[in-house]
Amino acid sequence: MHDVVIAGAGPVGLLLAGELALAGCDVLVLEREPAAATPVKAMPLGMRGLSAASVEALYRRGMLADMGVADVDAPIRPRHVGHFAGMMLNATLVGDLPYRLPSPALEGMMTSLEQVESVLAARAVDFGAEIRYGIEVSEIDPRDDGVLVNGAIPARWLVGCDGGRGAVRRLAGFSRVGTAPRFTGYIALATIPDLDKLRPGFNLTPTGMYLRMHVDGHVGMMDFDGGAFDRSRPPTREHLQSVLRHVSGTDVTLTELHQVSTFTDRSVQATAYRKGRILLAGDAAHIHSPLGGQGLNLGIGDAMNLGWKLAATVRGHAPDGLLDTYESERHPVGARVLNWSRAQVETMSPGPHAAALQAFVGDLLATGDGVTYAYERLSGQANRYDLGSDDPLVGRNAPDFRLKDGTRLGDLLHSGHGVLLDFTPSALFRDAAEPWSARIRYACGPAVDDLGLRAVLVRPDGVVAWTDARDDVGTAAARWFGRE
């Protein structure tokens, strides 16, 4: 019997598989596609943006080099901040970012779905996970001690990471709530001889939106048709040309269509992320407009949060209720992202009301407070789990503390253990951590910048669980790591 079967070998499923395998779990990943590589995952259609929080997750597991990111500290003030509803944000206006320290991961990055999946798949397999392609989950038989998948694959746990139209959610009977789509979106690679008729970058127009990207012929567009066209029929060259002319207000010509994909802004979320021994993560749990790359980043956060908790449950040392915190922590984050997506769509909609909203939002985004707020939302830095503490650092992504001997928190998290950093150092904290030595790494020494703290306890997902300002470390460790 496998400890965990994961449906879906996208980034979320593969990251989760790596996290579980790192902890010693027997993991099988089932992917309905016959092979890992497909044209739409490669550049340019496969281009994706990873937020600072997602790059931070990769850093904490030692994958930056594999992603082509240099292991050097980025400045605390970001150089690039993205956009809201197609309105680019001015990085120079971003204000102070509390609780942050220089880190190789503070900036986000552009990559491709192909590269992300390649790195995550290799890591999962290296740790012992198995990936089988060309197998779709078609049958689920929940049992008291596990789940029988496809009538022949027994598992103690099943996780659906198979997308918004995936089988696990439907077969397991998870309910969803949300809102209907407003538009059909298109990403295309085409031959456009009169490309100069399209302005570079995001362009909001009276009839929709189009985006001319840096690769010639790589365009995106949003047609506010209520999502009627998406997946209703194959998009032809003639149809794409008609839509592009409509939303751009030009007579631009597409002479050849090479690749195209469609999407909508349908925004729905599962009402629960767990049903018995079946869980959902990524798009299987929530779908929305891909504006700003929030879907991929939201899913990466799901996998990081769920991985160590499910592994502890499988290995038998999870404290009571630990797995339940996956839903209680991640469901509110998903709901906020869905509302962020809806706000962007409403702002980009055609018509005089949206035009007035665009002007209003544009004014806000021209201020330091407005840009800082938007950046913190887009980057994931605004996320803070409610862990029952009024300490402003508890529940947040931990700053990348660096000891004066060169040891960095991000490096200490590579093993997937929790970390207790003792800046004093003090026998009090060392002795308190001893009962959890198999699951918490203890590191001591003065820090380059300790933010005024004597010690900090960090969960395996990089979230601050405790600081010396509140309670005692033993209480916090027992809550998150149980006992032998």
N, C-alpha and C positions, 0 to 999 in steps of 0.2 A: 504494500500500500504506500503510495506517495504521501509525503506530509502535506504538500500543497500542489494542486493543479491550477495553472493560470491559463485562462483563455485569452489569447491575444498577444502577439509578439511585436507590438508597437513599443514606443519608448517607455510607457508606463509599465506594461507587463514585463519588459526586459529589465528595467531598473528594479522592480519588485523582486523578480527572480534572482537577481544578483544580491540583493539585500538578504533574502532568505537563505540562499546558498552560502553566503558569507558567514551566516550564523550556524551553518551545519545542517540545514534542512534539506530533505530530499524533494527536489522541485522539478516538475514537468510543465513545459509551456506548449500549448497547442495553438497553432496558427492556421487559419482557414486558407490563406493565400499559399500557392504552391512554392513560392520562393521568397527570400527576404528582399531582393532588389526588384524594384519596379520603376519605370521612368518618372513617375510623378513624385518620387521621393528624392530624386537627384536634383541638383541645381538646373535651371532656376526655379521650376515649379515647386520643388521641395524645400525652398528656402524657409527657414524658421528663425525666430528670434528667441533666445533664451534670456530670461530676466536675471537680475543680479542674484536673486534667491536661488534660481535653478543652477546657475554657474557655481554658486556657493555649495550646493549639494554635491556637484561633481567634484569640486575641490576637496570637500571633506571625505571623499572616497578615493582620492588620488587619481582622478581621471583627467585632470586639466591638460597634461602633456598629450594624451591620446586625442584630445579634442583640438589640439593645435594651439593651446593657450599658454603663453609664457608664464612661468611661475615667479612673477614679480609683483610687488605690491602696486595696486591701483590707488590713485588719490581718493580721499574721502569724498571730495566733491566730484560728482560724475561729469563726464565729458559729453555723454549722449543720453537723452532721456525719453526718446520716442515721441508718440503723438497721442492726442485724444481726439477722436472723431475726425481724423485726417488733419488736425491742426497741430503742427510740429511745436514741440516744447523747447524753450530756450534754456539750455543747460546752465548758462551763466547766472540765471536767476534763482537757481536752487539754493535754498538756505542751508543752515546747519542741520546735520543729520545726527541726532542724539544716539548714543549707544552704539556708534559705529567706530571702527578702527581700520587703518589701512589693511588691505587684503588683496591677494591675487584675484579674488572673486567679486569685488565690489561692483565692477562694471558688468553689464550684460554682454551678449555677443550674438552675431549672426552666424548661422551654420545651416546645414541641410538635414532633413529628416533621415536621409541615407547615412550620413556620418554619425548622427546620434545613435541610431539603431545599431550600426556596425560596432561602435565602441561598447555599447551596453550589452549587446549579444555576446561579444568576445569575453567580457568580464563575467557574465553569468555562466557561460560554459567553462571558463577557467576555474570557477569556484565549484563546479560540479553539476550545474543545472543542465537539463536536457531540453532541447527545442525540437519539436516535430512540426514540419510544415505540411500543408495540404490536408489538415484535419480540422474540421469545424465541430464545435460542440453542438450536438443535435438532440441529446437526451440527458436529463439530469434526474437522478433518483436520490433525494436527500434521506439520510439515515441518522440515527442517534449518534453514531460514532464517526460519521463522515458523509461522503457523497460519492455515488457511483456515476461516473461520467461515460456517456455513450455505451452504457451496458457492459463495459469491459474494463474501465480504468478506475480503480478505487483510489480515493483520496481522503485524507482527514479533513482537508479544507479545500474549497474551490473559490477562486477569485476571478470575477469577470472584469477583464481589461480589454474587452473586444469591441469597444466603441459604442456610439449612440444607437446603432442599429444591431448591436451584437445579440447573440442568442442567450447568454446567461441571464441577463435581466428579464427577458421575456419568459424563458422557461421556468425561472424561479418565482415569477409572479411579483416582482418588485413594482410598485406603483410610482408614477411620476406626475409632477404638476409643473405648469409653466405657461408660456405664452407662445402664440402662433407666429410664424415668420412674417416679416415685412418686405423682405427683398430676396431676390436670387442674386448670388454673387458669382463671379467668374474670375478665374486666374488662367491666363492663356499665354502661349508662346506662338507667335504668328509672324509672317512676313508682312511688314507694313511699309510700303515704299514711300509714303508721304507722312512719315512719323513726326515730322516737324510741326504737323497740325495739332499735336497733342503736347500740352505743357508737361514738363517733368514733375515728378512727385505727386502728392495727393491733390486732387482737384474736386472741390464740392461745387456742384452746378445746380441750376434750377430744376433739373430732371433726374438727379442722382449723383453718382460719384465715379470718377475713374482715377486710376493710378498708373502712371508711366514710370517703370522702374529703370534701373541703371543698365540692364541688358536690353539691347535693341529688340523690339518685338515682344518683350515681356510686359504684359499689361494686366491690370485688374479692373473690375468694374462692378458696380452695384446697381441693379435695376429694381426699383420698388414696385414689383408686380405681385406682392403678397406671397412670394416664394413659389409661384405657380410653375415655373419652368424647371426648377431643380429636380433632377432625376426623372422627369416626366418623359424625356426623349433625348437622344444624343444631340449635343450642341453642334451645329454645323458651322462652316465658315460664314455662310450667308446670315445665319442667326446672330453669330458673334459680331459681325460687321454692323448689323442693324442695331444691336444693343449699344455698341460702342458709339455709333453715330448719334443715337438717341441721348445717351448720358453726357456726351462731350459737346454736343451742339455743333459738330463739324461733319464734313463729308469724307472723313478719313476712309481709306481703303485697306482691306485685308485680302491679299492675293493668295495666301496659303496659311492653313491652320495646322500647326505641328502637334501641340499638346493643349489640353484644356481640362479643367476640373471645375465643378460647381459646388456651391454651398449656400446655406441660408443663415438667418439669424434666429432660427427657432431656439428658444431658451427654456429648457426643461431640466428638472432635477429630480432624482429619486428621493422619495420621502424618507427612506431609510437606506443606509449603506450596508446593512447586515441583516440577513435572515438566516438564523441558525448557524450553519457552518458554511454559508455562502456569503461572499462580500463583493462589493463593487468598488472600482477605482477608475479614475480618468473619465473619458467620455462615456463610459458605461454608466457612470453615476451622474453626469451633468454634461449638457451640450449647450452651446451658445454661439454667437458670432465669433469668428476667429480674429476679429479686429485686435491688433496689438499682440497677437500670439498668446493670449491669456489661457487658451485651452491646454496647450502643451505644458505650460508652466504650472497650471493648476494641477494637472495630472502628475507631474514630477513631485509636487508637494504631497499629493496623496500617497504616492509610493514610498517616499521617505518616511512619512508618518506611520504608515501601516506596516512597513517591513519589519522593523525591530519589535513592534508590539505583537505581530502575528508569530514571529520567530520565538519570542519569549513564551508565548502561549503553547506553541508546538513543543518546545523544549521542556515545558512543565515548570518553569520558574516565574511565570508572570504573576504579579500580585492581583488580587481580586479586582475585577472591573477594568483592567488595563486595556483589553481589546475594545471595550465600549468607548474608550476615549478617542478612538479613531473617528467614529462618527460625530461625537460631541465636539471635537476640535475641527474637523475638516468640513462638515456640513455647513456651518456658518460662513466659512471662507468661500465655499462654492456659491452660496447664495449671494454674497457680496460681489463676486465676479460676474454672476449673471446680471445683477442690477447695473454694474458698471458697463456691461455690454449693451444692455437696453438703453442706458443713458446716451451712449455713443450713437446708437442707431437713431434714436429720436432726434439727436442734434444734427445728424446727417440727412434727415428726411427732406424731400422736396417740399416747397411751399413756403408761404410768408411766415408762418409761425415758427418753422424750423430756422428760417433765415434770421429771425429776431433772436432765437435761442443761440444760434451760432455767434452772433455779435456779442451777446451777453457773456457766453462762455469764453469767447476770445479775449474780452476785456479782463476776465478773471485770470486767464492763463498768461496774461502780460504782466502779472504781479508775482513777486517772489513767493508769497504764501500760496498762491494758486498753483504755480509750477511745482513747488515743493510737495504740496499735497498730491498732485497728479503723479509725480515721480515716485513717491513712496507707495502709492497704490500700484503703479505699473511694475515697479521693481520687486514687489513683495515685501519691502521693508516695513510696510505699515501693519503687516500681519502680527497679531499678538493673541495667543491662545489664553483663554480664561482658566488659569490654573489655581484660582482661589486666593491669589496674593495681590496685595496692593503695591508690591515692589514693582516699579515701572519696567525693570529689566526682565523679570520673570515672565515666561511665556513668549518671549521674543527670540528671534534668531540671535545666537550669541555673537558678540564682537569677536574678531579673530585675535584674541589675546596672544601676545608674544612674550615669552620669558626672556630675560636678559642673556640667557645662555643660547638663545636662538630657537628654542622649542616653540612651535606654534600650535594653537588649538586645532587648526585644520588638519595638521599632520597627525595629532593624537587621535583624531576621530576616524582615521583610515580603517581601523580594525572593526568598526561598528560597535564599540563599547561606549558606555558613558564615560565622562571625564570629570574628575574633581581637580580643579586648579587651586592650589594653595599658595598665595602670594607672600605669606608671612615669613617662612613656613612655620607651621605649628603642629606639635604632636597631637593637639586636640582634634584637628581636622584629619590628620593621617590615621589616627586610631579609630575615629568615627567611620572612616571609609573601609576599614579592614574587613568587616563582615561581607562586603560586596566586592572583594578584590577580584573575583572571577569575571565580574561584569562592569566594573568601574576602574578606569585607569587613573592612578594618582600621580600628579606631577606638581612639583613644588619649586619655588624660587621667586625672586622679585621679578615683576613684569616691567616692560618698557613703559606701559601705561595701564594701570590696574583700575582706572575709572573710579578710584576711591574705595575699592572693595578689598577685603582680606582674602576672600575665597569665593568660588563660584562652581556650582554643579551643573553640568551640561548633559542633556539626554543624548542618546546615539544619533538622533536626527538633527543635532545641533541647536536644540532649543534650550534656553536657560530654565532649569527646574528649581534652582535655589541660589540665593546669595547669602552671605553672612549677615545681611541686614535683617533677615527675617527667620524665625523659627530656628531649628537646628538641622544639620546636614543629615543626621540619622533618620529623622522623620521624613525628609524629602526622599532620601535614598530608598527607604522602605516602600514609599508610595509608588515609585516608578520601577524599582528593580526587585521587589520582593525579598525573599531570603532563601538560602539554600534549603 
